[in-house]
Amino acid sequence: MEDSGGTRDSEQVGTVYLVGAGPGDPGLLTRRGAELLAIADVVVYDHLASSRLLDLARPGTRLVCAGKSVGHCTMSQPEIHRALIEHARAGRTVVRLKGGDPLIFGRGAEEAEALRSAGVPFEIVPGVTAGVGASATSGIPLTHREAASAVAFVTGHTNPEDSASTHRLDWSALGRFPGTLVVYMGVSHLGAICRTLIREGKPPETPAAVVESGTTPAQRTMVSTLADLPRVASESLVRPPALLIVGEVARMRAALCWYEDRLLFGQRIVVTRPSGESERSAALIEALGAEVILAPTVQIGPIEESAPLDAAIDQLSAFDWLVFTSSSGVRFFVKRLEERGRDLRALGHLRLAAIGPTTAEALAAYHLRADLVPDEFRSEALAESLAEKAAGARILLARADRGRTILRDELQHVAEVVQVAVYRNADVEALPPGVIDRIAEGTVDWITLTSSAIARRLHGLLPGPARERVGREVRLASLSPVTTATVHELGWEVAVEARRYDWSGLVDAIVERVDADRRNASEASL
Ligand code: SAH
């Protein structure tokens, strides 16, 4: 057989998928992109606004940073081509993850050409290009029946006033272009670009906008005129990635702005809950526009010594009530039940109690309805209502291997109580280093504390300089008076405390404070 490239036949060559990652918001990746990330053996990625997309890869997937713009890892274009070809020839499925759309100013076409000449099969998966993403989130439509019937994507990579440049764009045509101009990579030449467009025929008063870090919690939008925008942008210290949008449509932002108006937009919030519990919590505040920084201080996992739990599971008929004090408790209990060869029918005769709505929801996920959820989501309230309803009954408390024992202590006066650990709750060894740096720099706004154990652990894990920022520039949001008392013992101030002791109560408390701050700021600026 003629063999030009290597010794393998084509069946063994992996496919390279050129996948658009979207403009920054990880939610804007296509479903096809997510599917491919989940099956990739290798992901070669550009510096992206969101590293969260890489979490979609399987554990063990080789992640190769190809750099581009910020970051230390930078591969040249030929090096990227070589890497893609080598991985594919080794039979691996390769995702080449590129910002925005792979074929819009992304050199995706060059990579595809290199793959084609090497005989490596490829597929191209589109992405939301930055211009389209930033249009949506800045409230600047790129077309409009009355204002723009055409749109041009333009690169501002080279300085239009630099006559020596070999990559010359026809700026005179762009000056006459009857529609919206979206200029990529133009921040460093913003002044020259705006001057050139005016020189080539655009009226100086043409509305124009810069959108920085579009579709992310760091988004900033500045609207002005073509003549004045460079001054506004430089005063605002605009940094890449940013886009310039020129045209009548920029005027419409005043009416269509929404993204930056969301309740927690721009708030940078550290979530210290254990992974497993933090994802849903994070999603709630992200939907309100916050940037979430995950920093689990404790980790949960199966208990090492399961004999007491197994004994309880084997004797469920000896109990009247089963009580859960966390959603993890529910999940680990059901898991162990199944591992013991049983199923939910084993709980048929039991009444179920949950400490709060989140725990009740964890039960509902298994189609189980909590018979009792106290009005106040804390151990004392649960103990009180159980003492009423379950006096004289046999109660199984399913909980973590550590924590407050108040529930058992209170209930054992009135009922027969067995407490078993269904999962392990252990301190993490360290926080992610990036989180400590951000706290020390003061580039986070909030840290959420959902238990005394978490508060203590966080205190122990933070080095001095970071610890000193906490409670001042970096504000603390506490779940309950119990947590607040611990925080005070640690010498920190609490900025807000939830009125309802669950996650949404905590989020409400932050939202109220942020809203009050915004009102004060806008009054002060009047
Ligand atoms: N292939 C990408 C563009 C790569 S060129 C795409 O389709 O979006 C890089 C340029 O894209 C940046 O210089 C900037 O002008 C723009 N850009 C990328 N992400 C952006 C973002 N989140 N907000 C604003 N502009 C962005």
Residues whose N, C-alpha, C, O or C-beta is under 5 A from the ligand:
A	BS01	SAH	P23 G24 G99 G100 D101 P102 I104 F105 G106 V128 T129 A130 G131 A134 V183 Y184 M185 G186 V211 E212 S213 G214 P241 A242 L243
